[in-house]
Amino acid sequence: MGLTKRHKHGLFWFRRDLRTRDNVGFTRAMTSCEMVTCVFIFDTEILDKLTNKEDKRVVYIHRSLQEVDHFLQRMHSKLLVRIGNPRALISEIVTELNVDAVFTNEDYEPFAKARDQLVAQKLQEKGRLFFSFKDQVIFAKDEIRNGQGKPYKVFTPYKNKWISMLTPRMIRDMTFQHYNFTPYEKIKPLIKPWRLKDIGFEDSELMVEAGQDAAEARLASFAKNLDLYQQQRDFPAIEEGTSGLSVCLRFGTVSIRDCTRLAKSSRSKGAQTWLSELIWRDFYHMILDQFPHVATHPFNEKYDGMVWPGTQAHFKRWCQGMTGVPIVDAAMRCLNQTGWMHNRLRMIVAMFLTKDLLCDYRWGEAYFAEKLLDFDLAANNGGWQWSASTGCDAQPYFRVFNPYTQSEKFDAQGDFIRRYCVELMHFPNKYIHHPAAAPLAIQKTSDCIVGKDYPAPIVDHSMQRKLAIDLFKI
């Protein structure tokens, strides 16, 4: 991290790294340039596909950017925000400001890689430089290879190699406080309004506070419960059972290095388990980068031509949280209301859609992509293909979650179910997981008649399990 200034004017392009601390590309810009202008572009190619104009992800990004902008203002500068296509806008800004080099952090999604290639090409034609850095993962692309020099396809050996290769330097704090931002007066003529309504969206309520400060506070709070993580992480009714940092990691309001430093700070089983979850994140990003076909096709090409017999009618009931299986319905209603779903529940509902309803995993993957505040293509795709048994190191197709026993195990008292399936509020614990099995007298005293006040199960699990196993025997 030398202090030699090689470029007179640099542009730092924020993307999924909405923080000014422990940010590799941001720091590299500061150490390499005499003056740095910061920019964010609301990409209309992405935004135009969002039908919900109160999309919580846009709201989260907007609020996080406001915090960045306030920081820059304290440094006598300002965040430059544009709305449009970054492939054209970055080139325009470079010309307007006479920028020598653009700095940013790597993105491993196919769309993003293609975009960056075009941006770099345009800059090269202008005689300007484009630098991108690894920031959102610890190990990227092909940095971890097996003995044959190929990408790992199974998680455990990947994890072991990941741990063996990790050094303290890789997770050091990259915060750099000798700021040299472009003075506000120099960029004032380029400032344009970027209120939510200017972007074409409206404000909405978030279940998590946006911004770097809130993310770091969330991490500090989780640190107190880190050692209990393994014991609590599978129970959705325990509000502090997970880190709650998936949204922060998705948009980069917290650093993956900061998270890894915390995970390495304790030798408890809780810390080791959380470290494994962080490594899964790296693993799925590696899979997406090295095997980009997974974005649209099964990782296991054996299943590429498989015909899923599930119906749109059943899929719609799943989306609505009206399947008649309380743990599934509560999870889906939580997603629809808050934009979030507990990780254990993600596995349960994904398995139910693919193995009970026999619907194509891509239907569920797309629905999650539309609804999840923490939507990340690599993690979402990896999780869905794991549950559907089509992915790398996937759940074997003959192991099918029983949603009722999963419910009894991980929401024993029905606390989470009652929170979102309020019509089941008065069911006794014995029947809260499978109300259709309750005698009519119990249903009446519980003020909920199955088939009238709450749907009867739309499928029989034991029957569907057999059909799912047969489906995968190709």
One Martini backbone bead per residue (centre of mass of N, CA, C, O) as a GRO file, in nm:
protein
  474
    1MET     BB    1   0.066   0.057   0.028
    2GLY     BB    2   0.162   0.291  -0.132
    3LEU     BB    3   0.215   0.664  -0.182
    4THR     BB    4   0.234   0.673  -0.479
    5LYS     BB    5   0.141   0.903  -0.732
    6ARG     BB    6   0.037   0.806  -1.062
    7HIS     BB    7  -0.232   0.981  -1.056
    8LYS     BB    8  -0.413   1.263  -1.076
    9HIS     BB    9  -0.709   1.134  -1.171
   10GLY     BB   10  -0.962   0.956  -1.005
   11LEU     BB   11  -1.216   0.691  -1.027
   12PHE     BB   12  -1.465   0.580  -0.804
   13TRP     BB   13  -1.668   0.279  -0.836
   14PHE     BB   14  -1.953   0.208  -0.705
   15ARG     BB   15  -2.142  -0.092  -0.604
   16ARG     BB   16  -2.098  -0.373  -0.396
   17ASP     BB   17  -1.939  -0.126  -0.188
   18LEU     BB   18  -2.103   0.062   0.051
   19ARG     BB   19  -1.804   0.185   0.153
   20THR     BB   20  -1.507   0.348   0.324
   21ARG     BB   21  -1.428   0.087   0.472
   22ASP     BB   22  -1.252  -0.173   0.389
   23ASN     BB   23  -1.175  -0.086   0.072
   24VAL     BB   24  -0.985  -0.168  -0.180
   25GLY     BB   25  -1.043   0.019  -0.426
   26PHE     BB   26  -1.059   0.280  -0.264
   27THR     BB   27  -0.769   0.265  -0.154
   28ARG     BB   28  -0.620   0.248  -0.426
   29ALA     BB   29  -0.709   0.524  -0.522
   30MET     BB   30  -0.583   0.692  -0.290
   31THR     BB   31  -0.277   0.577  -0.338
   32SER     BB   32  -0.275   0.656  -0.673
   33CYS     BB   33  -0.405   0.949  -0.628
   34GLU     BB   34  -0.438   1.292  -0.599
   35MET     BB   35  -0.743   1.253  -0.705
   36VAL     BB   36  -1.093   1.171  -0.600
   37THR     BB   37  -1.381   1.046  -0.754
   38CYS     BB   38  -1.716   0.961  -0.672
   39VAL     BB   39  -1.930   0.689  -0.798
   40PHE     BB   40  -2.277   0.622  -0.895
   41ILE     BB   41  -2.487   0.380  -1.078
   42PHE     BB   42  -2.807   0.360  -1.194
   43ASP     BB   43  -2.901   0.078  -1.357
   44THR     BB   44  -3.143   0.057  -1.602
   45GLU     BB   45  -3.107  -0.240  -1.693
   46ILE     BB   46  -3.205  -0.329  -1.407
   47LEU     BB   47  -3.444  -0.142  -1.311
   48ASP     BB   48  -3.647  -0.200  -1.554
   49LYS     BB   49  -3.710  -0.502  -1.429
   50LEU     BB   50  -3.855  -0.360  -1.193
   51THR     BB   51  -4.190  -0.362  -1.089
   52ASN     BB   52  -4.129  -0.269  -0.802
   53LYS     BB   53  -4.135   0.069  -0.681
   54GLU     BB   54  -4.061  -0.058  -0.368
   55ASP     BB   55  -3.787  -0.167  -0.374
   56LYS     BB   56  -3.574  -0.252  -0.118
   57ARG     BB   57  -3.298  -0.243  -0.260
   58VAL     BB   58  -3.308   0.049  -0.357
   59VAL     BB   59  -3.343   0.170  -0.078
   60TYR     BB   60  -3.084   0.063   0.046
   61ILE     BB   61  -2.891   0.194  -0.151
   62HIS     BB   62  -2.980   0.488  -0.114
   63ARG     BB   63  -2.917   0.509   0.193
   64SER     BB   64  -2.619   0.429   0.171
   65LEU     BB   65  -2.539   0.667  -0.016
   66GLN     BB   66  -2.608   0.893   0.179
   67GLU     BB   67  -2.381   0.822   0.374
   68VAL     BB   68  -2.150   0.860   0.178
   69ASP     BB   69  -2.215   1.154   0.107
   70HIS     BB   70  -2.183   1.269   0.393
   71PHE     BB   71  -1.887   1.200   0.414
   72LEU     BB   72  -1.788   1.364   0.169
   73GLN     BB   73  -1.887   1.636   0.277
   74ARG     BB   74  -1.692   1.635   0.523
   75MET     BB   75  -1.454   1.629   0.285
   76HIS     BB   76  -1.542   1.844   0.061
   77SER     BB   77  -1.745   1.669  -0.108
   78LYS     BB   78  -1.904   1.438  -0.352
   79LEU     BB   79  -2.143   1.239  -0.483
   80LEU     BB   80  -2.166   1.088  -0.793
   81VAL     BB   81  -2.479   1.061  -0.968
   82ARG     BB   82  -2.626   0.819  -1.190
   83ILE     BB   83  -2.869   0.755  -1.464
   84GLY     BB   84  -2.809   0.444  -1.639
   85ASN     BB   85  -2.551   0.346  -1.854
   86PRO     BB   86  -2.229   0.263  -1.764
   87ARG     BB   87  -2.095   0.218  -2.042
   88ALA     BB   88  -2.138   0.532  -2.103
   89LEU     BB   89  -2.100   0.704  -1.836
   90ILE     BB   90  -1.806   0.655  -1.761
   91SER     BB   91  -1.690   0.782  -2.018
   92GLU     BB   92  -1.815   1.062  -1.977
   93ILE     BB   93  -1.689   1.129  -1.699
   94VAL     BB   94  -1.397   1.107  -1.782
   95THR     BB   95  -1.415   1.345  -1.979
   96GLU     BB   96  -1.532   1.570  -1.793
   97LEU     BB   97  -1.279   1.520  -1.566
   98ASN     BB   98  -1.015   1.407  -1.665
   99VAL     BB   99  -0.955   1.103  -1.629
  100ASP     BB  100  -0.708   0.848  -1.589
  101ALA     BB  101  -0.861   0.647  -1.372
  102VAL     BB  102  -1.038   0.347  -1.293
  103PHE     BB  103  -1.194   0.233  -0.991
  104THR     BB  104  -1.272  -0.102  -0.867
  105ASN     BB  105  -1.472  -0.386  -0.799
  106GLU     BB  106  -1.531  -0.697  -0.833
  107ASP     BB  107  -1.749  -0.895  -1.050
  108TYR     BB  108  -1.894  -1.240  -1.109
  109GLU     BB  109  -2.113  -1.182  -1.293
  110PRO     BB  110  -2.184  -1.210  -1.617
  111PHE     BB  111  -2.295  -0.923  -1.662
  112ALA     BB  112  -2.061  -0.772  -1.520
  113LYS     BB  113  -1.824  -0.875  -1.688
  114ALA     BB  114  -1.923  -0.764  -1.957
  115ARG     BB  115  -1.940  -0.468  -1.872
  116ASP     BB  116  -1.639  -0.428  -1.787
  117GLN     BB  117  -1.515  -0.493  -2.058
  118LEU     BB  118  -1.647  -0.252  -2.209
  119VAL     BB  119  -1.539  -0.026  -2.033
  120ALA     BB  120  -1.237  -0.088  -2.068
  121GLN     BB  121  -1.237  -0.054  -2.375
  122LYS     BB  122  -1.327   0.243  -2.386
  123LEU     BB  123  -1.089   0.352  -2.218
  124GLN     BB  124  -0.862   0.254  -2.398
  125GLU     BB  125  -0.947   0.430  -2.643
  126LYS     BB  126  -0.879   0.695  -2.449
  127GLY     BB  127  -0.621   0.626  -2.264
  128ARG     BB  128  -0.745   0.472  -2.020
  129LEU     BB  129  -0.782   0.327  -1.702
  130PHE     BB  130  -0.859  -0.011  -1.557
  131PHE     BB  131  -0.938  -0.105  -1.215
  132SER     BB  132  -0.964  -0.420  -1.041
  133PHE     BB  133  -1.077  -0.569  -0.725
  134LYS     BB  134  -1.059  -0.769  -0.456
  135ASP     BB  135  -1.350  -0.768  -0.204
  136GLN     BB  136  -1.612  -0.978  -0.171
  137VAL     BB  137  -1.376  -1.186  -0.132
  138ILE     BB  138  -1.110  -1.394  -0.056
  139PHE     BB  139  -1.160  -1.599  -0.293
  140ALA     BB  140  -1.106  -1.602  -0.648
  141LYS     BB  141  -1.190  -1.778  -0.898
  142ASP     BB  142  -0.874  -1.964  -0.946
  143GLU     BB  143  -0.720  -1.968  -0.660
  144ILE     BB  144  -0.869  -2.246  -0.614
  145ARG     BB  145  -0.720  -2.568  -0.651
  146ASN     BB  146  -0.666  -2.870  -0.736
  147GLY     BB  147  -0.438  -3.119  -0.810
  148GLN     BB  148  -0.532  -3.069  -1.133
  149GLY     BB  149  -0.605  -2.753  -1.166
  150LYS     BB  150  -0.906  -2.744  -1.073
  151PRO     BB  151  -1.207  -2.688  -0.985
  152TYR     BB  152  -1.409  -2.724  -0.740
  153LYS     BB  153  -1.719  -2.937  -0.664
  154VAL     BB  154  -1.654  -2.969  -0.357
  155PHE     BB  155  -1.663  -2.829  -0.051
  156THR     BB  156  -1.471  -2.957   0.164
  157PRO     BB  157  -1.199  -2.940   0.004
  158TYR     BB  158  -1.224  -2.640  -0.040
  159LYS     BB  159  -1.221  -2.557   0.254
  160ASN     BB  160  -0.947  -2.680   0.332
  161LYS     BB  161  -0.789  -2.507   0.129
  162TRP     BB  162  -0.878  -2.232   0.223
  163ILE     BB  163  -0.760  -2.255   0.512
  164SER     BB  164  -0.460  -2.320   0.424
  165MET     BB  165  -0.434  -2.033   0.253
  166LEU     BB  166  -0.479  -1.855   0.481
  167THR     BB  167  -0.390  -1.520   0.568
  168PRO     BB  168  -0.363  -1.233   0.742
  169ARG     BB  169  -0.328  -1.045   0.492
  170MET     BB  170  -0.611  -1.115   0.353
  171ILE     BB  171  -0.766  -0.979   0.634
  172ARG     BB  172  -0.689  -0.705   0.635
  173ASP     BB  173  -0.721  -0.378   0.696
  174MET     BB  174  -0.813  -0.135   0.424
  175THR     BB  175  -0.801   0.119   0.568
  176PHE     BB  176  -0.793   0.474   0.449
  177GLN     BB  177  -0.740   0.823   0.581
  178HIS     BB  178  -0.596   0.974   0.327
  179TYR     BB  179  -0.781   1.190   0.192
  180ASN     BB  180  -0.837   1.285  -0.184
  181PHE     BB  181  -1.075   1.460  -0.277
  182THR     BB  182  -1.270   1.613  -0.479
  183PRO     BB  183  -1.368   1.910  -0.486
  184TYR     BB  184  -1.677   2.034  -0.498
  185GLU     BB  185  -1.632   2.271  -0.708
  186LYS     BB  186  -1.538   2.070  -0.946
  187ILE     BB  187  -1.836   1.895  -0.937
  188LYS     BB  188  -2.091   2.076  -0.924
  189PRO     BB  189  -2.182   2.083  -1.237
  190LEU     BB  190  -2.246   1.748  -1.217
  191ILE     BB  191  -2.476   1.769  -1.033
  192LYS     BB  192  -2.754   1.550  -0.965
  193PRO     BB  193  -3.046   1.429  -0.901
  194TRP     BB  194  -3.120   1.127  -0.653
  195ARG     BB  195  -3.387   1.058  -0.593
  196LEU     BB  196  -3.608   0.816  -0.592
  197LYS     BB  197  -3.795   0.957  -0.804
  198ASP     BB  198  -3.563   0.992  -1.016
  199ILE     BB  199  -3.544   0.668  -1.049
  200GLY     BB  200  -3.856   0.546  -1.006
  201PHE     BB  201  -3.902   0.541  -0.688
  202GLU     BB  202  -4.001   0.430  -0.361
  203ASP     BB  203  -4.052   0.424  -0.046
  204SER     BB  204  -3.965   0.182   0.219
  205GLU     BB  205  -3.967  -0.066   0.441
  206LEU     BB  206  -3.711  -0.184   0.660
  207MET     BB  207  -3.565  -0.450   0.852
  208VAL     BB  208  -3.301  -0.291   0.789
  209GLU     BB  209  -3.038  -0.097   0.828
  210ALA     BB  210  -2.867   0.112   0.649
  211GLY     BB  211  -2.536   0.101   0.607
  212GLN     BB  212  -2.228   0.096   0.757
  213ASP     BB  213  -2.287   0.155   1.056
  214ALA     BB  214  -2.509  -0.062   1.089
  215ALA     BB  215  -2.338  -0.306   1.002
  216GLU     BB  216  -2.120  -0.281   1.225
  217ALA     BB  217  -2.322  -0.304   1.458
  218ARG     BB  218  -2.423  -0.586   1.379
  219LEU     BB  219  -2.150  -0.727   1.410
  220ALA     BB  220  -2.104  -0.654   1.709
  221SER     BB  221  -2.358  -0.799   1.810
  222PHE     BB  222  -2.290  -1.085   1.701
  223ALA     BB  223  -2.025  -1.131   1.861
  224LYS     BB  224  -2.180  -1.204   2.130
  225ASN     BB  225  -2.315  -1.480   1.967
  226LEU     BB  226  -2.108  -1.657   1.815
  227ASP     BB  227  -2.076  -1.915   2.008
  228LEU     BB  228  -2.405  -1.981   1.947
  229TYR     BB  229  -2.455  -2.035   1.645
  230GLN     BB  230  -2.482  -2.345   1.616
  231GLN     BB  231  -2.734  -2.366   1.817
  232GLN     BB  232  -2.927  -2.121   1.667
  233ARG     BB  233  -2.937  -2.105   1.340
  234ASP     BB  234  -3.208  -2.313   1.290
  235PHE     BB  235  -3.400  -2.094   1.449
  236PRO     BB  236  -3.634  -1.863   1.347
  237ALA     BB  237  -3.735  -1.751   1.638
  238ILE     BB  238  -3.439  -1.660   1.668
  239GLU     BB  239  -3.333  -1.344   1.612
  240GLU     BB  240  -3.007  -1.394   1.711
  241GLY     BB  241  -2.908  -1.666   1.554
  242THR     BB  242  -2.804  -1.477   1.338
  243SER     BB  243  -2.632  -1.221   1.185
  244GLY     BB  244  -2.785  -1.037   0.958
  245LEU     BB  245  -2.554  -0.991   0.699
  246SER     BB  246  -2.645  -1.051   0.404
  247VAL     BB  247  -2.712  -0.765   0.305
  248CYS     BB  248  -2.436  -0.636   0.368
  249LEU     BB  249  -2.274  -0.824   0.179
  250ARG     BB  250  -2.422  -0.772  -0.084
  251PHE     BB  251  -2.364  -0.435  -0.061
  252GLY     BB  252  -2.102  -0.368   0.116
  253THR     BB  253  -2.142  -0.248   0.425
  254VAL     BB  254  -1.957  -0.493   0.469
  255SER     BB  255  -1.675  -0.675   0.532
  256ILE     BB  256  -1.540  -0.985   0.471
  257ARG     BB  257  -1.290  -0.942   0.650
  258ASP     BB  258  -1.433  -0.866   0.908
  259CYS     BB  259  -1.586  -1.133   0.933
  260THR     BB  260  -1.336  -1.321   0.931
  261ARG     BB  261  -1.198  -1.204   1.178
  262LEU     BB  262  -1.421  -1.289   1.369
  263ALA     BB  263  -1.421  -1.597   1.309
  264LYS     BB  264  -1.100  -1.609   1.398
  265SER     BB  265  -1.131  -1.510   1.713
  266SER     BB  266  -1.250  -1.807   1.751
  267ARG     BB  267  -1.277  -2.167   1.859
  268SER     BB  268  -1.554  -2.211   1.837
  269LYS     BB  269  -1.818  -2.367   1.691
  270GLY     BB  270  -1.959  -2.114   1.603
  271ALA     BB  271  -1.723  -1.985   1.446
  272GLN     BB  272  -1.670  -2.227   1.254
  273THR     BB  273  -1.951  -2.228   1.126
  274TRP     BB  274  -1.945  -1.938   1.015
  275LEU     BB  275  -1.699  -1.977   0.839
  276SER     BB  276  -1.833  -2.186   0.655
  277GLU     BB  277  -2.043  -1.986   0.542
  278LEU     BB  278  -1.833  -1.796   0.412
  279ILE     BB  279  -1.715  -2.017   0.228
  280TRP     BB  280  -1.968  -2.079   0.068
  281ARG     BB  281  -1.973  -1.805  -0.065
  282ASP     BB  282  -1.712  -1.839  -0.222
  283PHE     BB  283  -1.788  -2.100  -0.368
  284TYR     BB  284  -2.031  -1.983  -0.534
  285HIS     BB  285  -1.863  -1.767  -0.678
  286MET     BB  286  -1.676  -1.964  -0.816
  287ILE     BB  287  -1.884  -2.125  -0.973
  288LEU     BB  288  -1.997  -1.887  -1.140
  289ASP     BB  289  -1.724  -1.813  -1.272
  290GLN     BB  290  -1.635  -2.115  -1.381
  291PHE     BB  291  -1.972  -2.189  -1.423
  292PRO     BB  292  -2.189  -1.993  -1.592
  293HIS     BB  293  -2.427  -2.197  -1.664
  294VAL     BB  294  -2.579  -2.187  -1.381
  295ALA     BB  295  -2.762  -1.934  -1.435
  296THR     BB  296  -2.957  -2.138  -1.646
  297HIS     BB  297  -2.833  -2.419  -1.554
  298PRO     BB  298  -2.744  -2.703  -1.456
  299PHE     BB  299  -2.463  -2.820  -1.332
  300ASN     BB  300  -2.587  -3.092  -1.387
  301GLU     BB  301  -2.626  -3.199  -1.711
  302LYS     BB  302  -2.813  -3.446  -1.666
  303TYR     BB  303  -3.068  -3.226  -1.593
  304ASP     BB  304  -3.128  -3.037  -1.841
  305GLY     BB  305  -3.385  -3.220  -1.971
  306MET     BB  306  -3.570  -3.208  -1.742
  307VAL     BB  307  -3.911  -3.269  -1.658
  308TRP     BB  308  -4.121  -3.072  -1.479
  309PRO     BB  309  -4.454  -3.143  -1.347
  310GLY     BB  310  -4.520  -2.891  -1.231
  311THR     BB  311  -4.745  -2.634  -1.145
  312GLN     BB  312  -4.862  -2.312  -1.151
  313ALA     BB  313  -5.067  -2.344  -0.925
  314HIS     BB  314  -4.869  -2.444  -0.710
  315PHE     BB  315  -4.671  -2.210  -0.729
  316LYS     BB  316  -4.868  -1.990  -0.640
  317ARG     BB  317  -4.920  -2.107  -0.358
  318TRP     BB  318  -4.631  -2.085  -0.266
  319CYS     BB  319  -4.598  -1.778  -0.298
  320GLN     BB  320  -4.850  -1.716  -0.094
  321GLY     BB  321  -4.871  -1.918   0.147
  322MET     BB  322  -5.095  -2.180   0.038
  323THR     BB  323  -5.027  -2.512   0.103
  324GLY     BB  324  -5.081  -2.634   0.413
  325VAL     BB  325  -4.780  -2.576   0.517
  326PRO     BB  326  -4.681  -2.389   0.769
  327ILE     BB  327  -4.368  -2.350   0.733
  328VAL     BB  328  -4.393  -2.261   0.440
  329ASP     BB  329  -4.599  -2.029   0.469
  330ALA     BB  330  -4.444  -1.858   0.674
  331ALA     BB  331  -4.192  -1.812   0.502
  332MET     BB  332  -4.335  -1.677   0.255
  333ARG     BB  333  -4.467  -1.445   0.413
  334CYS     BB  334  -4.209  -1.325   0.516
  335LEU     BB  335  -4.090  -1.259   0.242
  336ASN     BB  336  -4.327  -1.078   0.136
  337GLN     BB  337  -4.306  -0.868   0.383
  338THR     BB  338  -3.961  -0.833   0.420
  339GLY     BB  339  -3.727  -0.976   0.225
  340TRP     BB  340  -3.690  -1.236   0.414
  341MET     BB  341  -3.498  -1.548   0.499
  342HIS     BB  342  -3.427  -1.809   0.659
  343ASN     BB  343  -3.205  -2.053   0.586
  344ARG     BB  344  -3.367  -2.303   0.669
  345LEU     BB  345  -3.623  -2.215   0.509
  346ARG     BB  346  -3.500  -2.215   0.228
  347MET     BB  347  -3.464  -2.521   0.219
  348ILE     BB  348  -3.755  -2.608   0.270
  349VAL     BB  349  -3.899  -2.454   0.032
  350ALA     BB  350  -3.722  -2.566  -0.196
  351MET     BB  351  -3.780  -2.864  -0.147
  352PHE     BB  352  -4.087  -2.844  -0.175
  353LEU     BB  353  -4.101  -2.739  -0.466
  354THR     BB  354  -3.919  -2.975  -0.599
  355LYS     BB  355  -4.024  -3.251  -0.428
  356ASP     BB  356  -4.339  -3.197  -0.393
  357LEU     BB  357  -4.421  -3.008  -0.655
  358LEU     BB  358  -4.221  -3.045  -0.905
  359CYS     BB  359  -4.065  -2.781  -0.955
  360ASP     BB  360  -3.877  -2.571  -1.104
  361TYR     BB  361  -3.616  -2.414  -0.957
  362ARG     BB  362  -3.628  -2.148  -1.137
  363TRP     BB  363  -3.885  -2.038  -1.019
  364GLY     BB  364  -3.779  -1.992  -0.730
  365GLU     BB  365  -3.528  -1.832  -0.797
  366ALA     BB  366  -3.683  -1.593  -0.929
  367TYR     BB  367  -3.854  -1.518  -0.681
  368PHE     BB  368  -3.619  -1.453  -0.495
  369ALA     BB  369  -3.494  -1.235  -0.682
  370GLU     BB  370  -3.746  -1.046  -0.639
  371LYS     BB  371  -3.767  -1.049  -0.299
  372LEU     BB  372  -3.479  -1.037  -0.200
  373LEU     BB  373  -3.271  -0.826  -0.032
  374ASP     BB  374  -3.012  -1.048  -0.049
  375PHE     BB  375  -2.972  -1.085  -0.339
  376ASP     BB  376  -2.761  -1.345  -0.485
  377LEU     BB  377  -2.677  -1.522  -0.744
  378ALA     BB  378  -2.477  -1.730  -0.630
  379ALA     BB  379  -2.632  -1.813  -0.367
  380ASN     BB  380  -2.910  -1.868  -0.488
  381ASN     BB  381  -2.827  -2.079  -0.694
  382GLY     BB  382  -2.679  -2.271  -0.503
  383GLY     BB  383  -2.918  -2.329  -0.311
  384TRP     BB  384  -3.120  -2.438  -0.520
  385GLN     BB  385  -2.939  -2.666  -0.640
  386TRP     BB  386  -2.903  -2.814  -0.377
  387SER     BB  387  -3.207  -2.872  -0.320
  388ALA     BB  388  -3.260  -2.997  -0.625
  389SER     BB  389  -3.003  -3.181  -0.710
  390THR     BB  390  -2.829  -3.006  -0.957
  391GLY     BB  391  -2.567  -2.944  -0.819
  392CYS     BB  392  -2.299  -2.885  -0.641
  393ASP     BB  393  -2.287  -3.069  -0.379
  394ALA     BB  394  -2.561  -3.190  -0.349
  395GLN     BB  395  -2.843  -3.297  -0.252
  396PRO     BB  396  -2.951  -3.590  -0.255
  397TYR     BB  397  -3.233  -3.695  -0.419
  398PHE     BB  398  -3.313  -3.916  -0.179
  399ARG     BB  399  -3.311  -3.654   0.002
  400VAL     BB  400  -3.610  -3.558   0.168
  401PHE     BB  401  -3.772  -3.324   0.306
  402ASN     BB  402  -3.973  -3.307   0.589
  403PRO     BB  403  -4.169  -3.046   0.676
  404TYR     BB  404  -4.280  -3.150   0.951
  405THR     BB  405  -4.013  -3.234   1.092
  406GLN     BB  406  -3.872  -2.967   1.054
  407SER     BB  407  -4.075  -2.807   1.221
  408GLU     BB  408  -4.049  -2.969   1.490
  409LYS     BB  409  -3.737  -2.911   1.519
  410PHE     BB  410  -3.724  -2.571   1.447
  411ASP     BB  411  -4.052  -2.513   1.563
  412ALA     BB  412  -4.179  -2.659   1.816
  413GLN     BB  413  -4.385  -2.416   1.926
  414GLY     BB  414  -4.474  -2.230   1.672
  415ASP     BB  415  -4.376  -1.927   1.670
  416PHE     BB  416  -4.328  -1.867   1.371
  417ILE     BB  417  -4.596  -1.956   1.256
  418ARG     BB  418  -4.777  -1.757   1.424
  419ARG     BB  419  -4.654  -1.493   1.308
  420TYR     BB  420  -4.769  -1.564   0.992
  421CYS     BB  421  -5.005  -1.778   1.082
  422VAL     BB  422  -5.265  -1.647   1.242
  423GLU     BB  423  -5.492  -1.868   1.202
  424LEU     BB  424  -5.303  -2.069   1.402
  425MET     BB  425  -5.270  -1.948   1.690
  426HIS     BB  426  -5.470  -2.174   1.860
  427PHE     BB  427  -5.303  -2.403   1.816
  428PRO     BB  428  -5.169  -2.666   1.927
  429ASN     BB  429  -4.857  -2.796   1.921
  430LYS     BB  430  -4.939  -3.079   1.812
  431TYR     BB  431  -5.085  -2.922   1.534
  432ILE     BB  432  -4.921  -2.678   1.406
  433HIS     BB  433  -4.765  -2.851   1.174
  434HIS     BB  434  -5.058  -3.033   1.121
  435PRO     BB  435  -5.375  -2.933   1.109
  436ALA     BB  436  -5.515  -3.161   0.933
  437ALA     BB  437  -5.475  -3.377   1.180
  438ALA     BB  438  -5.692  -3.248   1.330
  439PRO     BB  439  -5.956  -3.257   1.488
  440LEU     BB  440  -6.244  -3.088   1.455
  441ALA     BB  441  -6.262  -2.994   1.749
  442ILE     BB  442  -5.986  -2.851   1.749
  443GLN     BB  443  -6.045  -2.656   1.519
  444LYS     BB  444  -6.279  -2.512   1.660
  445THR     BB  445  -6.119  -2.423   1.922
  446SER     BB  446  -5.902  -2.272   1.713
  447ASP     BB  447  -6.054  -2.102   1.490
  448CYS     BB  448  -5.982  -2.337   1.252
  449ILE     BB  449  -6.068  -2.450   0.936
  450VAL     BB  450  -5.969  -2.682   0.735
  451GLY     BB  451  -6.044  -2.547   0.406
  452LYS     BB  452  -6.130  -2.246   0.508
  453ASP     BB  453  -5.912  -2.079   0.697
  454TYR     BB  454  -5.715  -2.310   0.599
  455PRO     BB  455  -5.537  -2.491   0.402
  456ALA     BB  456  -5.504  -2.771   0.260
  457PRO     BB  457  -5.299  -2.984   0.153
  458ILE     BB  458  -5.187  -3.003  -0.187
  459VAL     BB  459  -5.009  -3.246  -0.080
  460ASP     BB  460  -4.849  -3.561  -0.045
  461HIS     BB  461  -4.551  -3.628   0.073
  462SER     BB  462  -4.503  -3.936   0.035
  463MET     BB  463  -4.586  -3.939  -0.263
  464GLN     BB  464  -4.389  -3.714  -0.371
  465ARG     BB  465  -4.127  -3.846  -0.293
  466LYS     BB  466  -4.144  -4.080  -0.494
  467LEU     BB  467  -4.166  -3.905  -0.749
  468ALA     BB  468  -3.894  -3.761  -0.717
  469ILE     BB  469  -3.710  -4.006  -0.728
  470ASP     BB  470  -3.804  -4.100  -1.007
  471LEU     BB  471  -3.729  -3.840  -1.164
  472PHE     BB  472  -3.401  -3.879  -1.099
  473LYS     BB  473  -3.394  -4.158  -1.267
  474ILE     BB  474  -3.146  -4.101  -1.529
   0.00000   0.00000   0.00000
